[in-house]
Amino acid sequence: MIKISFSKTIFMAIASLMLTASVVNADTKVKSRQTSGSQTMENTSYIKGKRQRTEMNNGQMVTVQQCDLQRNIQIMPEAKAYIIQPYETSASTSTNSKTTTSGPAASTKGGVVTSTVTSRDTGERKQMFGYTARHIITTIVMDSTPDACSPVKSKMEFDGWYIDAAFALDCGSPNYSSYRPQGSGGGCRDRYVTKQIGTAKRAYPVWEKTTMFDANGTPSFTTLNEVIEFSQATLDPSLFDVPADYREVQDFASAFATASNASNQNESSVDSNAKNNVNQPVSKPATSVGAKKAGVIRFGLAAIRSTTVGNGINATELAAAVQAVLTESLKSGNLEVVPIQAQYDQEVTAEARQKDCDYLIYANVSHKKGGGGFGSAFSKGAAAIGYGSEAQASTNNSAVSANIKAKDELTLDVRVETPGRPIPLVARQFKAKATSAGEDIITPVSQQAAQAIADGVAR
């Protein structure tokens, strides 16, 4: 690791000032890579003044930050719809030690959720993309009182290198403190308290590793975001606003349902893609489920994604088999599972709330053939699987197991969240390795994940 002294030569200082001056008014394009578990995705961001546009999954989901208007806009090009998300007006400002609260001043029902955010500058410096990067470590610990509507006990750590780039946005509200889930059913509402410790400024991340910890303080899941390219060019202002022919909606699930009812052509495309195992997730209208019974904990299981698979393994069958075992393993006592058909984060959250889910389960599964090396059936992105009958899923399990070879490995990444809250209650990875040909390694790894999920929400 290269360390740069705070004491710079005059020449370096002048060079730095010249570099900063050259990009103050320049529009910027940033390409980044995100690795989460066994899945990798590349995103592109465009920055112009006080606005930033980020395109994910090849532009299937777009986020526009409008700092000048103190809001974010989530845009779904496929549905030609958008959602406006205003920033909180009571955002906290970094101080040595500061506490802020949000939510109702008095509540007849609900508890207190406390977020303690600690930022520390390690003093380390190194050159990245022509800038001097600072090493900042930020931890976020969330805890709730026993009477909270949405109990939580979690810890996250952001370990990253940040640059004071002239193009970096400063919207005046840290992302990690701006999330507030909607009230639970029955009028239950929690009060939120944020405690800020430390004055280290994170600035623009060029390399940032996020680690989630379980209740015992053991690292359970990591996500890595890293910038791979910077470039500058004049950008059209229209990129940072909503297209004129798009409509505002409250959630993307209803937007897709409306589009589906207006045309049967999209449904035919969905069936065709599913039959051909095409690597393009397509959202369907949410199916209805019955009312949740008193005392029941309801999980919404999002469509399982199979990332990479080795030769002889069908990605769709693998995902369906994992979905079936997870569903059956969680159907016990006061636990129940309902399917979430939506594919994109905003849609998934909307559908989960519509179905009165207490928790959301996301899972990615990958297969590695014996002897090393992942298959390349889905080298670009991930294939998503919806929900079929239990009998069909059981058939899928048998079909996949029949093609398993000795030393084949299965990896299952699982994340559990409260709808609308991005900090996971459970985030773990499970692995299984076949000792012989035809061995069922799907069932044990899925059952382990189900048990961890049940234990995680029981705390």
Secondary structure, DSSP 8 states (H G I E B T S, - for coil): -----S---HHHHHHHHHHHHHHTT--EEEEEEEEETTEEEEEEEEEETTEEEEEETTTTEEEEEEGGGTEEEEEETTTTEEEEEE--TT-----SEEEEEES-SS-SS--EEEEEEEEEEEEEEEEETTEEEEEEEEEEEEEE-TT-SS--EEEEEEEEEEE--TT----SS-GGG-------GGG---EEEEEEE------EEEEEEEEEE-TTS-EEEEEEEEEEEEEE----GGGGS--TT-EE-S-HHHHHHHHHHH-SHHHHHHHHHHHHT-S--------------TT-EEEEEE--EE----TT--HHHHHHHHHHHHHHHH-STTEEEEEE---SHHHHHHHHHHTT-SEEEEEEEEEE-TTS-B--TT-SS-EE-----HHHHHHHHHHHHHT--TT-EEEEEEEEE-TT--S-SEEEEEEEE-SSTT---HHHHHHHHHHHHHHHHH-
